[in-house]
Amino acid sequence: MSISLYAASVPVFKQMLLALSDVLRKAEAHALDRKIDPAVLLQSRMFPDMFPLVRQVQIACDFAKSVPARVAGIEVATYEDNEQSFTELQQRISKTVALLNAMTVEQMDGGDGKEIVLRPGTPKEKKLSGQAYVLAYGLPQFFFHVTTAYNLLRHNGVEIGKKDFMGAY
Amino acid sequence: MSISLYAASVPVFKQMLLALSDVLRKAEAHALDRKIDPAVLLQSRMFPDMFPLVRQVQIACDFAKSVPARVAGIEVATYEDNEQSFTELQQRISKTVALLNAMTVEQMDGGDGKEIVLRPGTPKEKKLSGQAYVLAYGLPQFFFHVTTAYNLLRHNGVEIGKKDFMGAY
């Protein structure tokens, strides 16, 4: 037996983004409770040259929308990257989950052997099969950013746990 | 076309553990260069009630060894969890990569529909298909711990980047 590239990506992204949405809701409530300016959490970083929370969430959504779309060979939705509040981040997550809900197994069928070119035309250009693109590139990148968003909030004292990170499985 | 549960787990775990090994080597060199007691990094935490680096690496290895073994229905190797140095963590990673190298596609074939029981006999018992166990539980758990290990070191000033996290893909 075997699984589809769809199963290895779309439901995983959706599970983790819905969990991230709940985590962000708890973070927002935490800021409100303690009279912390939400921007303090949204702009918090693990280290000065790392991206702040808002960008971590944006990039997690970017991988979730682009990985399945590129395998399917459909246009990747473009976002303006102008979110500045928890509400706007929730909207970005909702938009992304809606895109994932619209994807079908059939659209991604046959994507395994498709060639995906990363950073085309640059010295770092890299060609990957659809399978390698999802498993060896897309999943690690996506998980990096959802985990870093969680860690940033945990580090800032928001009361969340592994259960919140995992979501519904 | 479709992919195997083996492809969705074993090579992914191996890629990320080899990358983690390099990240830990850089962390050890960083400590040596700056005359930092290695234990400071090994015992560092993102928040007082989170696990320290040494435990994050141990747990990442635990998921990498147990997820494929449980799907294959073979015995899960037991580790003593007594690592206290970078050298010992490297040994744990090497042992785990050797176990992954010994796994075959055939061993995990047919695991998709197999029922895996998490936390058996407890109020939190949960039954998952082999496919859900790998994709919705095993991968998120594994990535959580490798990313947190990376973030802990990044937060402590070790000069590593996303490229180090990703490894060879």
Chai-1 contact restraints between the chains, C-beta under 6 A:
chainA,res_idxA,chainB,res_idxB,connection_type,confidence,min_distance_angstrom,max_distance_angstrom,comment,restraint_id
A,M1,B,G110,contact,1.0,0.0,6.0,A-B,restraint_1
A,M1,B,D112,contact,1.0,0.0,6.0,A-B,restraint_2
A,S2,B,S2,contact,1.0,0.0,6.0,A-B,restraint_3
A,S2,B,I3,contact,1.0,0.0,6.0,A-B,restraint_4
A,S2,B,S4,contact,1.0,0.0,6.0,A-B,restraint_5
A,I3,B,I3,contact,1.0,0.0,6.0,A-B,restraint_6
A,I3,B,Q131,contact,1.0,0.0,6.0,A-B,restraint_7
A,S4,B,S2,contact,1.0,0.0,6.0,A-B,restraint_8
A,A8,B,A8,contact,1.0,0.0,6.0,A-B,restraint_9
A,V12,B,L135,contact,1.0,0.0,6.0,A-B,restraint_10
A,Q15,B,A136,contact,1.0,0.0,6.0,A-B,restraint_11
A,M46,B,N151,contact,1.0,0.0,6.0,A-B,restraint_12
A,M46,B,R154,contact,1.0,0.0,6.0,A-B,restraint_13
A,M46,B,H155,contact,1.0,0.0,6.0,A-B,restraint_14
A,F47,B,R154,contact,1.0,0.0,6.0,A-B,restraint_15
A,F47,B,H155,contact,1.0,0.0,6.0,A-B,restraint_16
A,G110,B,M1,contact,1.0,0.0,6.0,A-B,restraint_17
A,D112,B,M1,contact,1.0,0.0,6.0,A-B,restraint_18
A,Q131,B,I3,contact,1.0,0.0,6.0,A-B,restraint_19
A,L135,B,V12,contact,1.0,0.0,6.0,A-B,restraint_20
A,A136,B,Q15,contact,1.0,0.0,6.0,A-B,restraint_21
A,A136,B,Y169,contact,1.0,0.0,6.0,A-B,restraint_22
A,Y137,B,Y169,contact,1.0,0.0,6.0,A-B,restraint_23
A,P140,B,M166,contact,1.0,0.0,6.0,A-B,restraint_24
A,F143,B,F143,contact,1.0,0.0,6.0,A-B,restraint_25
A,F144,B,T147,contact,1.0,0.0,6.0,A-B,restraint_26
A,T147,B,F144,contact,1.0,0.0,6.0,A-B,restraint_27
A,T147,B,T147,contact,1.0,0.0,6.0,A-B,restraint_28
A,T148,B,N151,contact,1.0,0.0,6.0,A-B,restraint_29
A,N151,B,M46,contact,1.0,0.0,6.0,A-B,restraint_30
A,N151,B,T148,contact,1.0,0.0,6.0,A-B,restraint_31
A,N151,B,N151,contact,1.0,0.0,6.0,A-B,restraint_32
A,R154,B,M46,contact,1.0,0.0,6.0,A-B,restraint_33
A,R154,B,F47,contact,1.0,0.0,6.0,A-B,restraint_34
A,H155,B,M46,contact,1.0,0.0,6.0,A-B,restraint_35
A,H155,B,F47,contact,1.0,0.0,6.0,A-B,restraint_36
A,M166,B,P140,contact,1.0,0.0,6.0,A-B,restraint_37
A,Y169,B,A136,contact,1.0,0.0,6.0,A-B,restraint_38
A,Y169,B,Y137,contact,1.0,0.0,6.0,A-B,restraint_39
